[in-house]
Amino acid sequence: MCSNDDGAVTAADKVGVVDCATPHRFEILAEVRVPGAQDAPFPGQNPLVKTLAELCDPTLQPLVSSAPGSRIGMQLLPFDEKSWTGGNRTGYCAVTFPEPEIGSVHK
């Protein structure tokens, strides 16, 4: 799934999707579910990002580290306290490009 969102999007938002055949800045490679009961207190942004990084690492790290000097970067789309309190436990693992790209990283 590819997107042109400017990076300000969080998992609480709808991610704007575009066809990967058109120029895009982000490619979402995985959706992950962060552990936590529906009534669990918000863990805080830093612990949430750490957990999300651990969940996304198996998907993102091979793409990022396989190409030193690559223009591919990691992007984690966590969510905020309001979204967490509303029951959202879905985060997104994405790669980013400094300039719009055409196609998928899974060539």
C-alpha positions as CSV (number, residue, x, y, z in Angstrom):
1,M,0.0,0.0,0.0
2,C,1.5,3.3,-1.0
3,S,0.8,6.8,0.3
4,N,1.6,10.4,-0.3
5,D,0.8,11.6,3.2
6,D,3.3,14.1,4.5
7,G,4.3,12.1,7.6
8,A,2.0,13.9,9.9
9,V,-0.5,11.0,9.7
10,T,-0.9,8.8,12.7
11,A,-2.5,5.4,12.9
12,A,-5.6,7.1,14.3
13,D,-6.0,8.8,10.9
14,K,-7.1,7.2,7.6
15,V,-3.9,6.7,5.6
16,G,-4.3,8.3,2.1
17,V,-3.6,5.5,-0.3
18,V,-2.3,5.8,-3.9
19,D,-1.5,3.3,-6.6
20,C,2.2,2.3,-6.2
21,A,2.6,2.8,-10.0
22,T,2.2,6.6,-9.3
23,P,4.8,8.7,-7.6
24,H,4.6,8.3,-3.8
25,R,6.7,9.1,-0.7
26,F,5.7,6.2,1.6
27,E,5.0,2.5,1.3
28,I,3.3,0.7,4.1
29,L,4.6,-2.8,4.3
30,A,2.8,-4.1,7.4
31,E,0.1,-3.5,9.9
32,V,0.9,-4.7,13.4
33,R,-1.2,-5.1,16.5
34,V,0.3,-3.7,19.6
35,P,-0.4,-5.8,22.6
36,G,-2.7,-4.3,25.2
37,A,-6.1,-5.0,26.7
38,Q,-8.9,-2.7,25.7
39,D,-8.9,-1.1,29.1
40,A,-5.1,-0.9,29.5
41,P,-3.8,2.6,30.3
42,F,-1.9,4.4,27.5
43,P,1.7,3.3,27.8
44,G,3.1,6.7,26.6
45,Q,4.4,7.7,23.2
46,N,8.1,6.6,23.8
47,P,7.2,3.1,25.0
48,L,4.7,2.8,22.2
49,V,7.2,3.8,19.5
50,K,9.7,1.3,21.1
51,T,7.2,-1.5,20.9
52,L,6.2,-0.6,17.4
53,A,9.8,-0.5,16.3
54,E,10.3,-4.0,17.8
55,L,7.2,-5.3,15.9
56,C,8.2,-3.6,12.6
57,D,11.9,-4.5,12.7
58,P,11.6,-7.9,11.1
59,T,9.7,-6.3,8.2
60,L,11.7,-3.1,7.8
61,Q,15.2,-3.8,8.8
62,P,16.1,-6.1,5.9
63,L,15.0,-3.5,3.4
64,V,16.8,-0.6,5.1
65,S,20.0,-2.3,6.1
66,S,20.4,-4.3,2.9
67,A,21.3,-1.1,1.0
68,P,23.8,1.0,2.9
69,G,23.5,4.6,1.6
70,S,20.1,3.7,0.3
71,R,17.5,6.4,0.1
72,I,15.0,4.1,1.9
73,G,14.2,5.1,5.5
74,M,12.0,3.6,8.2
75,Q,8.7,5.2,9.2
76,L,6.7,4.1,12.2
77,L,3.1,5.3,12.4
78,P,2.1,5.1,16.0
79,F,-1.1,6.5,17.5
80,D,-1.9,8.9,20.3
81,E,-3.6,8.5,23.7
82,K,-7.0,9.4,22.3
83,S,-6.7,6.7,19.7
84,W,-5.4,4.2,22.3
85,T,-8.2,5.0,24.7
86,G,-10.7,4.4,21.8
87,G,-9.3,0.9,21.5
88,N,-6.9,1.3,18.6
89,R,-4.0,-1.1,18.8
90,T,-3.0,-1.1,15.1
91,G,0.3,0.5,14.0
92,Y,1.9,0.8,10.6
93,C,5.4,-0.1,9.4
94,A,6.5,1.9,6.4
95,V,9.4,2.8,4.3
96,T,9.9,6.4,3.2
97,F,11.7,8.0,0.3
98,P,13.2,11.5,0.2
99,E,11.7,12.1,-3.3
100,P,8.6,10.5,-4.8
101,E,9.2,7.0,-6.1
102,I,7.3,4.9,-8.6
103,G,6.8,1.2,-8.0
104,S,7.1,-1.0,-4.9
105,V,10.2,-1.9,-2.8
106,H,9.1,-5.5,-3.4
107,K,10.3,-5.5,-7.0
